[in-house]
Amino acid sequence: ARPAASAGAARRYLSSAAAATAPELEPVTVTKEDGVATLVLNNSYNVANVFTMETIDMFRSKWAEAEADPEVTAMVITAEKTGIFSGGLDLKEFHQPDVERLKRYWGGVQGLMTDVFESRLYTV
């Protein structure tokens, strides 16, 4: 069964058991050192590290914070997991979608790509 959409960024789990046992980690973190920000994907509750709505929203927020910091000149994008960076988009968003949520999700995907493409930051 599909979790109900909430006003805020809703976590989407594979099962209710996964939801109950998942650690409360942010799916995106950023550290800064010597003018270089490192953005790390870590969807610990999602085996393929896919871009959920929450991940996209947080990625864009963290990106904007780094972009606004005049001391940051470069961004490294990486993942906490070994063997996989990301499985890509969250395909559950496209299966029997709520049209308004899907519009928001797809707008977030496009916005994320635009944020990176138009950024002043050197990106790896």
N, C-alpha and C positions, 0 to 999 in steps of 0.2 A: 504494500500500500504506500502511496505517495504521501510524505509528510505535508501537513498544511503549511501554506506560505504565511509568514508573519510580517509585520511592518518592518522589522529589522532584518539584518542578514541572518538567515536561518541555516543552521548546520544541517547537512543532508548526509545521512548515514546509510550504509548498506542494510542494516538491520537494527531493530531496537536493542538487541544485545550489544552491538557495537557502540551504539549511542550511550549505553549505560556504563561501558567500560573504557571509553575513549578518554585519554588524558586531556586536560584543558590547556592545549598549546595553541598559540597563534599559528595559522597556516602560512603566514609570511612574516619574517623578521628582517630587520636591517641593522647592520653594525657599520660603524664608520671609523676609518683609520687612515691618517695621512692623506686626506682628500679623496679617498676611495670608499664608496659605500658598497657593501655586499648585501644583496637581497637574496634571502634563502627561502625557498619553498619547502614547507614541511607539513603536508596534510597527513598527519600521523593517523588519522581516522579513515584515510582513503588510500588503499593499497597502490593505486596507479598515480597518485599525486596529481589528480586531474584538477582543472580550473573550475571549481564550484563558484557559485555566486559570491559566497563569502570570500573565497580566495581572490577573485577578481577585484572585489571592492577593496580588500585590504592591500593588494598589490598596488592598485592605483593610488590609494591613500599614502602608502609608504613611499611610492615613487615621487609623489608630489612633495612630500616632506624633504626628501633628498634633493630634488630639483630646486627647491626654495633655499637650500643651504648654500650660501656663496662659497663655502670652503670645500664643498664636494664638486669634483671635476669629472669623476668617472663612477660607473656602476657595474659591478659584477653580478650577474644573475646566475644562481646555482640552486641546487637542491640538497637537502639533508640526506635523502636516501641514496644509497649506492645502487648502480645498475639501471636507474631510470631517472630522467629529469622530470618528465611529465607525460601522462597518457593523453594530454590535450584537453579538449572541451569535455564538459560533463554531459554525456549523451542522455542522461536521465532528464535533462532539461528539454529535450526534443521529443520525448515519448509522451504522448497525450498531454501536451503542454497547456498550462494556463497562459492564454495569449498575452496578457499584460506582463506576466512574469517573464515570459520568453522574450518579449520586446526589451525589457530591462536587462535581461541576461545578454542578449545579442548586442545591445548598445554598450554594455560593459566590456564585452570582448573587443568590439571595434574601438572603444575609447582607450583600452589598454594598449592596443597596437599603435594607435595614434600617439599616445603619451610617449612611448618608447621611440617611435620613428621621428617625432618632432623635438625630442629632447636635446638640450645643449650638452648633456653628459656623454662622454665616451662610454660606450656600452660593450661589455663582453658577456 
